[in-house]
């Protein structure tokens, strides 16, 4: 323990008191105590890893009296159907069994949330935008274009006809993390057009069928 | 030859560096830390590559916990006071001065308007355990017949717009000439959804639909950040 400087072996002359030589020592123990107390307090009450946010722009709700826009014109689309920790997809439009156009009925394919599942699929399908992104990044590295130009051009590419559009549908059993995982993968794969929409009855029937397997 | 004297009594240690270090750390933690707020509900959030900071000035927060209960919160003392007063007037719920003060002080609330006076008279621990065992408890009612969440969001949005505008003007006036001009977008209300990983998505969807009914389509999900994946 720290102490005040001890007497250096009694006075030399009689009992005369003399002021001590050298700097006076202060007992620092209480100060150290206080310091560490405060330290402990701040360490325990503080939060460091601030959560971040992921933004998602929803399409505006259309007034019900207006006719619904025909969204079947999209030529490069994938629909994901998310259930309890499982995810299915089909490409292009939905064709029910025995449809008027004579197309084969839509089949759901199961995939997973891992890197071999959705991510691989999206990278494959969204090559147009991803290649563009690599190209723009290279240009930016060489300082041929500004950062804002890069962002603008990339956004343009994302809205291009050739870029992938994704619809995300969820059933009653889906968990929040499943939905967030899918959206996250879409952001990783630079998918620009994301539409979280309601599941159709015919799709639900197909999903129920697929879930049994 | 001079004899080396061994010092008598207990040896003293120089504590100055230790104190220095302790206070250095204290200072660091004081400045770097933000305090953990006492939320009535704790949710484990999913992770994503989202890297936007959570807005602090003008935040309207809807929390959905594991059981699908809905909680509401917003920032700004002024805003909170006005919002709760308007809600009380709309639903004809008598709130005492103390209730309003308590509402302004705390963070999220998760109960219907009828229960609010009782909810506000509880302490933090009581609010945490409020109807915790009740499986039918939904937090703030948000079904289409009786959507209180919609009113909370609506009032908060309106008040936040005014408040944000005022704050923007004040802070712009304070700014020196050399600094970059402030962006008015930063002072617009931001809508944040904090949904528990294991919450049923249907419940989150009710909250999302409520936002969309009010034509608030830019939503943010609170996520913990994971390392950005590299796409080859």
Interface residues (C-beta under 8 A of the other chain):
Chain A: X1 X2 X3 X5 X6 X9 X25 X28 X29 X31 X32 X35 X36 X38 X39 X42 X43 X45 X46 X47 X48 X49 X50 X51 X52 X53 X54 X55 X56 X57 X58 X59 X60 X61 X82 X115 X119 X123 X130 X170 X172 X173 X174 X175 X176 X177 X178 X179 X180 X181 X183 X184 X187 X188 X189 X190 X196
Chain B: X7 X8 X9 X10 X12 X13 X14 X15 X16 X18 X19 X22 X23 X25 X26 X29 X30 X32 X33 X34 X35 X36 X45 X46 X47 X48 X49 X50 X51 X52 X53 X54 X55 X64 X192 X195 X196 X197 X198 X199 X200 X201 X202 X204 X205 X208 X211 X212 X213 X215 X217 X218 X219 X220 X221 X222 X223 X224 X225 X228 X229 X231 X232
